[in-house]
Amino acid sequence: MIVTLIVLCEVAFWVLLAVGLGLRYVARTPRLGAAVLLCEPLLEVVLLVVTAVDLKNGAAPDWKHGLAAVYIGFTVGLGHSTVTWVDARVAHRFAGGPPPVRPPKYGRARAVHEWRTAGRWILACVTALALLEAAARYVGADGGTGSLRMWQQKMLWVIGVNLVIAGSHTLFPKRDPGKDRVGAGR
């Protein structure tokens, strides 16, 4: 049941996003569109409550409960930026908005961009870690929390990967090839 609910939450996320942006840009009712978009966090609340009730009713914690915590964490950390990203593209395509801003490609600006991206991923993972820890403590040590601990290890791995990527852009920034050509002709 938990996996089905996760799939339904994901589908509902994209449906609410499409309806909200459709109301905002096609129907020209931005307030109603914003109200629909603000309903998206309710999906995660429902998933959290159903998962907690499932554990409370004696379900053994397994990979599905861990996946629910990870899904909620990723929605917390990445949901807003996903909505913003899609909104900019829909505004440009259907409402005559400016072209979406592309991320910088070179130097310090790219490093800053990568650290912001890493920050969102780290927030997602830390949220998931906290929910997983809460679930593990809720079930107790004798409740078989190995699958929850496995998800925690995966979240730590994702944090490490994001730190390596952002750090590599800081330590080894990509140089703009156009700037190299200007100085070479002298």
NUNUPA-984118 format. One line per 8 residues: number of its first residue (from 1); their letters; for each residue z negated, x, y of N, C-alpha, C. Coordinates in steps of 0.001 Angstrom, whole numbers, plus 500000, padded with zeros to 6 digits. Each point is the difference from the previous one (the first is absolute). Example, Ala and Ser with C-alpha at 12.3 -4.5 7.8 and 13.67 -1.06 7.14 Angstrom:
1) as) 492200/513190/494310/500000/499110/501190/500000/500900/501200 | 500720/499650/501050/499940/500820/501190/499270/499230/501090
// end
This chain:
1) mivtlivl) 500000/500818/498807/500000/499182/501193/500000/500868/501266 | 499284/501103/499980/499902/500863/501181/501380/500581/500344 | 500730/500454/498989/501323/500579/500254/500929/498947/500598 | 499944/498800/499473/500819/498908/500537/499640/499738/501453 | 498720/500021/500308/499564/499775/501374/500460/501133/500919 | 499968/501231/499516/500485/501128/500804/501487/499819/500311 | 500773/499621/498987/501434/499770/500209/500208/498858/500990 | 499235/498926/499837/500122/498879/500925/499619/500397/501428
9) cevafwvl) 498972/500828/500140/499607/500472/501334/501106/500839/500634 | 500634/500840/499208/501084/500831/500526/501185/499134/500424 | 500363/499052/499155/501093/499092/500346/499628/499194/501244 | 498776/499488/500040/499552/499218/501153/499987/500848/501272 | 499656/501286/499881/500027/500900/501169/501389/500009/500618 | 501023/500193/499157/501371/500087/500518/500512/498640/500461 | 499579/498923/499343/500397/498666/500441/499380/499691/501362 | 498699/500271/500147/499356/499781/501297/500630/500870/501084
17) lavglglr) 500345/501227/499656/500648/500889/500964/501342/499422/500426 | 500804/499554/499043/501310/499423/500325/499863/498720/500818 | 499064/499134/499612/499799/498749/500732/499487/500287/501413 | 499016/500898/500098/499451/500334/501313/501037/500588/500938 | 500799/500931/499494/501026/500600/500843/501136/499014/500272 | 500301/499136/499038/501004/498962/500229/499569/499045/501099 | 498740/499596/499968/499486/499138/501057/500017/500716/501351 | 499671/501274/499970/499930/500765/501241/501366/500190/500638
25) yvartprl) 501004/500378/499186/501284/500392/500574/501116/498974/499837 | 500004/499242/498918/501070/499031/499789/499638/498661/500644 | 498787/499525/499733/499572/498720/500568/499459/500146/501421 | 499851/501224/500453/499512/500299/501362/498622/499395/500270 | 499128/500089/498993/498610/499549/500152/499086/501176/499664 | 499875/500944/500940/499255/501219/499696/498525/499768/499668 | 499365/499032/500613/498585/499763/499699/499819/499486/498577 | 500850/499083/499595/499914/499477/498642/500322/501103/498991
33) gaavllce) 500985/500833/500327/500327/501135/499140/498824/500954/499859 | 499321/500276/501106/498834/500882/499965/498872/499372/499180 | 499834/498682/500112/498964/499315/499226/500276/500125/498500 | 501254/499874/499613/500360/500154/498583/499728/501431/499548 | 500361/500970/500835/499765/501406/499647/498507/500304/499872 | 499185/499333/500783/498556/500221/499923/499384/499403/498742 | 500744/499187/499270/499510/499443/498730/500085/501015/498864 | 500731/501076/500198/500195/500967/498921/498696/500612/499478
41) pllevvll) 499027/500343/500847/498749/500548/499445/499257/499025/499076 | 500262/498715/500131/499349/499032/499119/500402/500219/498542 | 501199/500520/499783/500447/500290/498637/499063/501001/499325 | 499623/501028/500739/499126/501027/499433/498593/499466/499783 | 499552/499117/500879/498680/499392/499821/499985/499181/498714 | 501058/499232/499777/500089/499202/498767/499984/500919/498782 | 500785/501057/500032/500053/500937/498874/498632/500643/499761 | 499329/500393/501069/498678/500612/499874/498999/499018/499383
49) vvtavdlk) 500005/498773/500467/499059/499000/499488/500284/499710/498520 | 501271/499816/499657/500340/499699/498597/499617/501168/499092 | 500230/501227/500459/499629/501168/499194/498484/500075/499819 | 499251/499764/501073/498536/500029/499907/499490/498897/499074 | 500581/498817/500089/499591/498895/499126/500315/500332/498549 | 501165/500613/499770/500381/500389/498640/498976/500977/499417 | 499595/500984/500792/498992/500952/499530/498635/499322/499830 | 499677/499113/500921/498716/499284/499930/499913/499143/498737
57) ngaapdwk) 501132/499457/499575/500022/499151/498806/500031/500806/498710 | 499812/501314/500115/499856/500814/498810/501236/500720/499516 | 501080/499964/500753/501200/500734/499590/499707/501502/500024 | 500475/500684/498979/499831/501457/499966/500936/500611/501032 | 499489/500889/500842/500873/500601/501010/501079/500844/499319 | 501235/499761/500382/501098/500771/499432/500996/500351/501097 | 501167/500467/499600/500993/500486/500954/500412/498919/500985 | 499947/498719/499607/500411/498911/500887/499050/499870/501192
65) hglaavyi) 498706/500139/499736/499035/499921/501094/500174/501189/500946 | 500280/501162/499422/500267/501175/500820/501254/499830/500829 | 501038/499440/499399/501250/499763/500723/499783/499035/501160 | 499159/498990/499795/499700/499058/501083/499340/500726/501166 | 499054/500876/499713/499330/500764/501065/500991/500906/500720 | 500882/500634/499249/501000/500891/500600/500969/499192/500862 | 500424/498845/499507/500912/499149/500778/499361/499595/501328 | 498749/499589/499946/499306/499614/501234/499886/501200/500938
73) gftvglgh) 499641/501161/499460/499890/501203/500827/501324/500355/500659 | 501072/499920/499252/501304/500349/500558/500430/498983/501048 | 499637/498751/499815/500327/499004/501017/499212/500270/501285 | 498743/500387/499848/499191/500331/501180/500592/501211/500729 | 500340/501042/499259/500483/501227/500629/501449/499962/500450 | 500850/499286/499274/501437/500053/500268/500602/498672/500440 | 499253/498912/499886/500547/498680/500315/500463/499863/501433 | 499170/500412/500944/500360/499856/501412/501238/500821/500343
81) stvtwvda) 500063/501231/499512/501169/500826/500312/501260/499446/499345 | 499865/499374/498831/501152/499375/499353/500493/498815/500826 | 499080/499170/500456/500376/498848/500827/500653/500482/501293 | 499438/501020/500625/500561/500545/501234/501396/500563/499771 | 500188/500708/498901/501292/500595/499664/501061/498911/499819 | 499665/498966/499224/500956/498908/499757/500241/499225/501287 | 498957/499750/500772/500127/499257/501254/500974/500688/500956 | 499910/501311/500126/500902/500731/500900/501452/499845/499559
89) rvahrfag) 500245/500030/498716/501370/499873/499496/500539/498578/500148 | 499151/499004/499756/500435/498609/500171/500237/499701/501478 | 499125/500494/500859/500183/499796/501439/501316/500611/500471 | 500320/501170/499509/501250/500654/500383/501207/499241/499463 | 499917/499582/498756/501151/499369/499331/500253/498583/500490 | 498934/499213/500194/500176/498581/500273/499610/499554/501403 | 499298/500835/500748/499520/499565/501311/500427/500925/501125 | 500926/500906/499740/500482/500887/501047/498986/501021/500468
97) gpppvrpp) 499014/500284/499177/498987/500985/500361/500568/501412/499951 | 499241/500940/500497/500473/501388/499979/500080/500522/498573 | 500828/501019/499793/500048/500580/498653/498632/500559/499621 | 499664/499906/498724/498705/500535/499570/499916/501502/500277 | 498815/500429/500342/499769/501413/500282/499990/500750/498670 | 500785/501044/499933/500027/500821/498792/498913/501064/500084 | 499456/500364/498859/498975/501050/500035/500618/501330/500423 | 499225/500833/500669/500525/501306/500397/500324/500847/498773
105) kygrarav) 500964/500910/500175/500433/500820/498868/499429/501407/500020 | 499588/500472/501170/499694/501414/500121/498670/500246/500708 | 499462/501167/499727/498889/500573/500742/498702/499221/499981 | 499281/500162/501113/498673/499410/500139/500048/498476/499911 | 501034/499403/500588/500110/498540/499973/500091/499492/498552 | 500729/500719/499158/500104/499602/498593/498654/500163/499299 | 499293/501079/500306/498686/500217/499401/499036/498872/500381 | 500012/499609/501267/499134/498903/500454/500361/498711/499261
113) hewrtagr) 501292/499751/499868/500459/498813/499261/499493/500030/498556 | 500105/501147/499352/499557/500121/498608/498487/499819/499868 | 499225/500486/500981/498550/499811/499956/499634/498527/500198 | 500738/499295/500862/499752/498565/500166/500312/499243/498705 | 501114/500354/499386/500365/499379/498724/498944/500300/498945 | 499582/501251/499928/498960/500385/499045/498708/499239/500284 | 499690/499799/501268/498795/499254/500364/500026/498575/499466 | 501173/499360/500078/500120/498638/499463/499812/499993/498484
121) wilacvta) 500617/500971/499325/499854/500087/498546/498555/500324/499610 | 499369/500873/500763/498613/500355/499701/499090/498795/500223 | 500239/499229/501060/499231/498769/500215/500180/499051/498816 | 501227/499869/499520/500266/499147/498837/499206/500480/498789 | 500032/501298/499759/499303/500551/498832/498486/499906/500130 | 499474/500265/501177/498551/499922/500210/499523/498556/499839 | 500776/499050/500498/499657/498593/499804/499982/499665/498513 | 501034/500441/499285/500059/499761/498556/498837/500682/499292
129) lalleaaa) 499688/501229/500396/498871/500711/499405/498695/499228/500191 | 499801/499478/501203/498770/499242/500276/499941/498724/499164 | 501114/499292/499895/500016/498788/499185/499791/500312/498526 | 500611/501079/499535/499818/500409/498610/498552/500388/499724 | 499390/500707/500946/498595/500383/499839/499098/498766/500010 | 500293/499059/500887/499218/498766/500045/500124/499239/498679 | 501210/499959/499457/500201/499315/498715/499247/500715/498878 | 500053/501324/500006/499308/500767/498961/498485/499778/500082
137) ryvgadgg) 499462/499982/501195/498558/499761/500160/499634/498559/499668 | 500881/499097/500311/499776/498583/499711/499924/499767/498493 | 500898/500647/499273/500028/499858/498539/498846/500759/499376 | 499645/501148/500538/498911/500807/499463/500514/501065/499052 | 499160/500960/499727/500394/501146/499183/500345/499607/498570 | 499348/498976/499486/500263/499600/498618/501183/499037/499887 | 500694/499752/501100/501104/499034/500003/501360/500595/499716 | 500090/501265/499649/501295/500600/499693/500882/500133/501217
145) tgslrmwq) 499623/500875/500905/500713/500146/501265/501038/501120/499981 | 500359/500462/498835/500941/501121/499898/501333/499741/500670 | 500530/498787/499869/501302/499715/500615/499900/499983/501522 | 498851/499557/500520/499807/500025/501453/499908/501441/500505 | 499314/500845/499241/499888/501416/500365/501368/500690/499931 | 500841/499580/499043/501344/500562/499899/500799/499689/501272 | 499884/498763/500510/500684/499640/501233/499462/500816/501180 | 498692/500269/499998/499443/500822/501073/500610/501401/499984
153) qkmlwvig) 500168/500566/498820/500632/501320/499900/501424/499970/500541 | 500724/498939/499710/501375/499878/500511/500015/499909/501525 | 499032/499302/500568/499938/499885/501458/499693/501352/500636 | 499129/500779/499374/499723/501348/500507/501256/500866/499918 | 500783/499833/498951/501251/500739/499850/500975/499626/501121 | 500112/498703/500319/500885/499544/501079/499544/500573/501335 | 498701/500033/500240/499485/500610/501228/500411/501468/500057 | 499823/500720/498904/500372/501418/499964/501476/500222/500276
161) vnlviags) 500856/499189/499411/501446/500131/500234/500323/499785/501466 | 499393/498987/500610/500268/499732/501418/499490/501119/500897 | 498866/500590/499651/499499/501136/500780/500930/501207/499871 | 500535/500221/498804/500931/501119/499799/501278/499777/500814 | 500537/498794/499973/501235/499721/500739/499779/500177/501494 | 498949/499394/500533/499735/500119/501434/499688/501446/500374 | 499216/500669/499164/499672/501399/500279/501220/500902/499967 | 500935/499717/499102/501203/500837/499929/500845/499852/501258
169) htlfpkrd) 500027/498795/500580/500752/499814/501246/499294/500669/501179 | 498697/500199/499875/499252/500695/501052/500170/501514/499868 | 499869/500508/498785/500071/501447/499776/501425/500542/499997 | 500940/499184/499547/501394/500430/499893/500908/498968/500663 | 499918/499874/501318/500785/498960/500670/501499/500289/499906 | 500753/498933/499790/501454/500116/499945/500509/500203/501423 | 500860/500981/500176/500532/500319/501329/501285/499231/500252 | 500213/499648/501245/501209/499286/500415/501178/500965/499959
177) pgkdrvga) 501009/499746/499162/501129/500926/499917/500809/500044/501300 | 499965/498954/500795/500717/499996/501280/499424/500996/500972 | 498722/500226/499985/499368/500972/500887/500336/501411/499589 | 500168/500243/498704/500343/501344/499534/501404/500390/500451 | 500942/499073/500013/501387/500276/500401/500094/500327/501485 | 499180/499360/500829/500071/500239/501439/499652/501449/500318 | 498979/500529/499366/499569/501367/500277/500896/501030/499337 | 500755/499646/498967/500809/500963/499255/501249/500425/500764
185) gr) 500477/499182/500931/501238/500303/500710/499831/501016/501121 | 498835/500456/500291/499768/500919/501131/499993/501410/499592
// end
